[in-house]
Amino acid sequence: MRNAFLICATTVMLGLACSKKSATNEEPLARVNNKYLNPSDVQDLFYANTGEADSARILQVYIDNWIKNQLLADIAEKQLNEKEKNVARELDEYRNSLLIHRYQSRLLQERLDTLVTEEELLAYFEKNKNNFELAKNIVQLKFIKIDRKASILPELRRLFLSPDLKSKKELASLCEKHAANFFLDDEAWLDFSEVQKELPIKQYDEEHFLRNNKFLEINEGRYIYLILIIAYRTKNTLSSFEFEKERIKSVVINQRKSDLLKRFEQSMIEKAKEKKEIQNYTIQ
């Protein structure tokens, strides 16, 4: 009977043939003392495409947790004194905080300007350069990982070192077809420690390596790595604007969020005062 009902309850959740009884006439899924868990209490647990086996498992986990929580609540109810059980204030504060958070989220979604121009980003960077000291080494480079037996290797070497724009396009095309891995965006700034995860250049003294290497050709197993270091900046020096752009954008938008909410709150208080909706009795 229990297994049959579990399957039936699951079928109800999926909107299939098992008919749903009224809220006052449901066969319960579980009971703890005088508290009952009914099928209507768990109707939001399942998605339409949830299979019968998964639905039964999800339902059973929920029932087990419900039983455990009800038992704990009953013990707490008996063991705590009246003062300890008075949670009305906490519940009211929690409800208010949830409502405020949801309203602020909607307010930001409707009113926040998230467009940040290049000029704004650069102005922020210039004004706050002291906040952009590097904590790690960064580098501009390009590299190619290619099978050492690849017939295209001599041509890749030639194109790799060429500054010509046409050669760059041709190089990118060949890498797409033949390279095991490659990175050719020589204007991007990268965390050098992350770069080393992709290349066989593990270094304890990163700064010494960067200062003393420009072009490398490394044989490692079945592959050859072509590496060209274009520029670098070492930790404790000023970071690159390009490297910091996304972080600056995040800072600017967060500041806008804060300013928007402060302006709204101030306006709200001023309007409430005008309408005599508030009174601070501690201020004489």
C-alpha positions as semicolon CSV with decimal commas, in nm:
position;residue;x (nm);y (nm);z (nm)
1;M;0,000;0,000;0,000
2;R;0,283;0,237;0,091
3;N;0,478;0,179;-0,231
4;A;0,161;0,197;-0,437
5;F;0,068;0,530;-0,281
6;L;0,421;0,666;-0,329
7;I;0,396;0,593;-0,700
8;C;0,051;0,745;-0,712
9;A;0,171;1,060;-0,532
10;T;0,459;1,088;-0,778
11;T;0,218;1,051;-1,068
12;V;0,003;1,330;-0,925
13;M;0,306;1,559;-0,916
14;L;0,371;1,488;-1,284
15;G;0,012;1,571;-1,377
16;L;-0,073;1,219;-1,493
17;A;-0,374;0,992;-1,431
18;C;-0,378;0,962;-1,052
19;S;-0,657;1,195;-0,931
20;K;-0,582;1,441;-0,650
21;K;-0,800;1,434;-0,337
22;S;-0,919;1,747;-0,159
23;A;-0,696;1,914;0,100
24;T;-0,922;1,787;0,381
25;N;-0,937;1,432;0,249
26;E;-0,579;1,348;0,151
27;E;-0,399;1,032;0,243
28;P;-0,088;1,165;0,423
29;L;0,266;1,091;0,316
30;A;0,401;1,107;0,671
31;R;0,304;1,193;1,029
32;V;0,498;1,321;1,330
33;N;0,274;1,330;1,635
34;N;-0,024;1,544;1,527
35;K;0,145;1,698;1,221
36;Y;0,086;1,556;0,875
37;L;0,268;1,589;0,544
38;N;0,016;1,573;0,259
39;P;0,063;1,536;-0,120
40;S;-0,048;1,898;-0,168
41;D;0,247;2,010;0,047
42;V;0,500;1,865;-0,198
43;Q;0,339;1,948;-0,533
44;D;0,616;2,198;-0,622
45;L;0,898;1,945;-0,578
46;F;0,893;1,802;-0,929
47;Y;0,945;1,922;-1,285
48;A;0,723;1,800;-1,567
49;N;1,006;1,595;-1,722
50;T;1,114;1,425;-1,396
51;G;1,108;1,047;-1,438
52;E;0,908;0,821;-1,206
53;A;1,218;0,671;-1,040
54;D;1,375;1,013;-0,979
55;S;1,046;1,152;-0,851
56;A;1,012;0,868;-0,601
57;R;1,370;0,924;-0,478
58;I;1,324;1,303;-0,447
59;L;0,996;1,252;-0,262
60;Q;1,145;1,003;-0,018
61;V;1,440;1,233;0,062
62;Y;1,197;1,518;0,126
63;I;0,980;1,303;0,353
64;D;1,284;1,186;0,554
65;N;1,401;1,546;0,602
66;W;1,049;1,660;0,696
67;I;1,024;1,391;0,963
68;K;1,366;1,481;1,106
69;N;1,288;1,853;1,117
70;Q;0,948;1,800;1,279
71;L;1,104;1,581;1,550
72;L;1,372;1,845;1,616
73;A;1,109;2,119;1,628
74;D;0,902;1,918;1,877
75;I;1,205;1,865;2,103
76;A;1,294;2,237;2,081
77;E;0,935;2,328;2,164
78;K;0,951;2,120;2,482
79;Q;1,302;2,209;2,594
80;L;1,313;2,587;2,532
81;N;1,152;2,838;2,768
82;E;0,893;3,090;2,654
83;K;1,147;3,368;2,610
84;E;1,370;3,143;2,397
85;K;1,071;3,038;2,186
86;N;0,958;3,394;2,115
87;V;1,082;3,436;1,759
88;A;0,822;3,688;1,642
89;R;1,070;3,975;1,631
90;E;1,333;3,772;1,443
91;L;1,072;3,650;1,194
92;D;0,946;4,004;1,138
93;E;1,301;4,136;1,085
94;Y;1,384;3,849;0,851
95;R;1,066;3,907;0,648
96;N;1,144;4,278;0,623
97;S;1,501;4,211;0,510
98;L;1,376;3,972;0,240
99;L;1,119;4,222;0,114
100;I;1,373;4,506;0,114
101;H;1,627;4,294;-0,073
102;R;1,374;4,193;-0,337
103;Y;1,252;4,548;-0,386
104;Q;1,606;4,687;-0,408
105;S;1,690;4,420;-0,667
106;R;1,391;4,523;-0,877
107;L;1,476;4,891;-0,834
108;L;1,833;4,833;-0,953
109;Q;1,712;4,624;-1,245
110;E;1,477;4,902;-1,357
111;R;1,694;5,207;-1,297
112;L;2,062;5,112;-1,289
113;D;2,272;5,228;-1,584
114;T;2,525;4,950;-1,649
115;L;2,684;5,112;-1,956
116;V;3,039;5,220;-1,867
117;T;3,237;5,393;-2,142
118;E;3,606;5,344;-2,212
119;E;3,664;5,706;-2,110
120;E;3,502;5,648;-1,769
121;L;3,710;5,337;-1,711
122;L;4,033;5,511;-1,805
123;A;3,949;5,817;-1,593
124;Y;3,890;5,593;-1,291
125;F;4,219;5,411;-1,354
126;E;4,416;5,734;-1,381
127;K;4,258;5,879;-1,068
128;N;4,315;5,563;-0,860
129;K;4,649;5,433;-0,985
130;N;4,769;5,370;-0,631
131;N;4,500;5,102;-0,601
132;F;4,631;4,909;-0,900
133;E;4,967;4,785;-0,783
134;L;5,023;4,434;-0,911
135;A;5,019;4,143;-0,668
136;K;5,143;3,906;-0,941
137;N;5,341;3,910;-1,264
138;I;5,147;3,971;-1,585
139;V;5,253;3,920;-1,943
140;Q;5,161;3,982;-2,305
141;L;5,259;3,689;-2,523
142;K;5,155;3,452;-2,795
143;F;5,228;3,082;-2,830
144;I;5,167;2,780;-3,049
145;K;5,170;2,413;-2,949
146;I;5,225;2,194;-3,254
147;D;5,316;1,832;-3,323
148;R;5,693;1,823;-3,379
149;K;5,641;1,611;-3,694
150;A;5,396;1,855;-3,852
151;S;5,503;1,948;-4,205
152;I;5,365;2,299;-4,154
153;L;5,613;2,376;-3,871
154;P;5,872;2,576;-4,078
155;E;5,594;2,798;-4,219
156;L;5,449;2,849;-3,870
157;R;5,790;2,964;-3,742
158;R;5,817;3,223;-4,019
159;L;5,465;3,358;-3,973
160;F;5,490;3,350;-3,593
161;L;5,772;3,605;-3,589
162;S;5,634;3,827;-3,864
163;P;5,477;4,161;-3,758
164;D;5,285;4,186;-4,086
165;L;4,904;4,193;-4,045
166;K;4,853;3,961;-4,342
167;S;5,094;3,712;-4,187
168;K;4,900;3,726;-3,859
169;K;4,576;3,634;-4,035
170;E;4,745;3,352;-4,223
171;L;4,903;3,228;-3,900
172;A;4,567;3,222;-3,723
173;S;4,415;3,023;-4,009
174;L;4,695;2,763;-4,001
175;C;4,675;2,733;-3,622
176;E;4,303;2,665;-3,640
177;K;4,373;2,371;-3,870
178;H;4,696;2,227;-3,732
179;A;4,788;2,345;-3,382
180;A;4,712;2,138;-3,071
181;N;4,677;2,466;-2,879
182;F;4,753;2,832;-2,944
183;F;4,706;3,188;-2,821
184;L;4,769;3,479;-3,059
185;D;4,608;3,781;-2,892
186;D;4,928;3,973;-2,826
187;E;4,740;4,273;-2,682
188;A;4,583;4,083;-2,392
189;W;4,746;4,088;-2,049
190;L;4,757;3,752;-1,874
191;D;4,843;3,627;-1,527
192;F;5,185;3,466;-1,583
193;S;5,121;3,194;-1,326
194;E;4,811;3,090;-1,525
195;V;5,010;3,093;-1,850
196;Q;5,258;2,847;-1,702
197;K;4,979;2,592;-1,662
198;E;4,956;2,574;-2,040
199;L;5,327;2,586;-2,124
200;P;5,638;2,388;-2,015
201;I;5,805;2,692;-1,854
202;K;5,759;2,628;-1,482
203;Q;5,973;2,887;-1,306
204;Y;6,046;2,957;-0,941
205;D;6,188;3,299;-1,032
206;E;5,926;3,436;-1,271
207;E;6,076;3,785;-1,288
208;H;6,420;3,655;-1,388
209;F;6,261;3,443;-1,659
210;L;6,058;3,732;-1,800
211;R;6,357;3,967;-1,803
212;N;6,583;3,720;-1,982
213;N;6,359;3,560;-2,243
214;K;6,177;3,688;-2,547
215;F;6,146;3,408;-2,804
216;L;6,154;3,042;-2,703
217;E;6,120;2,717;-2,892
218;I;6,075;2,430;-2,650
219;N;6,070;2,057;-2,731
220;E;5,845;1,872;-2,489
221;G;5,744;1,513;-2,568
222;R;5,572;1,495;-2,906
223;Y;5,516;1,872;-2,922
224;I;5,709;2,186;-3,001
225;Y;5,611;2,513;-2,832
226;L;5,674;2,845;-3,000
227;I;5,656;3,126;-2,742
228;L;5,703;3,500;-2,795
229;I;5,699;3,731;-2,492
230;I;5,594;4,076;-2,607
231;A;5,576;4,268;-2,278
232;Y;5,555;4,205;-1,906
233;R;5,497;4,380;-1,577
234;T;5,621;4,247;-1,247
235;K;5,443;4,241;-0,915
236;N;5,457;4,552;-0,696
237;T;5,459;4,772;-1,007
238;L;5,167;4,955;-1,169
239;S;4,922;4,724;-1,339
240;S;4,802;4,762;-1,697
241;F;4,474;4,942;-1,769
242;E;4,371;4,662;-2,006
243;F;4,436;4,402;-1,737
244;E;4,222;4,591;-1,486
245;K;3,931;4,698;-1,709
246;E;3,682;4,436;-1,596
247;R;3,761;4,495;-1,230
248;I;3,723;4,870;-1,276
249;K;3,389;4,821;-1,451
250;S;3,266;4,611;-1,159
251;V;3,380;4,878;-0,910
252;V;3,211;5,158;-1,107
253;I;2,882;4,968;-1,135
254;N;2,884;4,875;-0,766
255;Q;2,940;5,241;-0,679
256;R;2,646;5,334;-0,900
257;K;2,433;5,076;-0,719
258;S;2,527;5,224;-0,384
259;D;2,464;5,583;-0,502
260;L;2,129;5,495;-0,658
261;L;2,005;5,325;-0,339
262;K;2,127;5,613;-0,121
263;R;1,952;5,870;-0,342
264;F;1,632;5,666;-0,337
265;E;1,644;5,627;0,043
266;Q;1,707;5,998;0,095
267;S;1,422;6,090;-0,138
268;M;1,196;5,840;0,038
269;I;1,271;5,992;0,380
270;E;1,222;6,350;0,257
271;K;0,885;6,265;0,101
272;A;0,774;6,086;0,418
273;K;0,870;6,391;0,626
274;E;0,675;6,624;0,397
275;K;0,369;6,406;0,438
276;K;0,431;6,384;0,814
277;E;0,440;6,004;0,789
278;I;0,741;5,977;1,023
279;Q;0,851;6,127;1,351
280;N;1,181;6,072;1,529
281;Y;1,096;6,134;1,894
282;T;1,460;6,124;2,011
283;I;1,541;6,442;1,812
284;Q;1,424;6,758;1,989
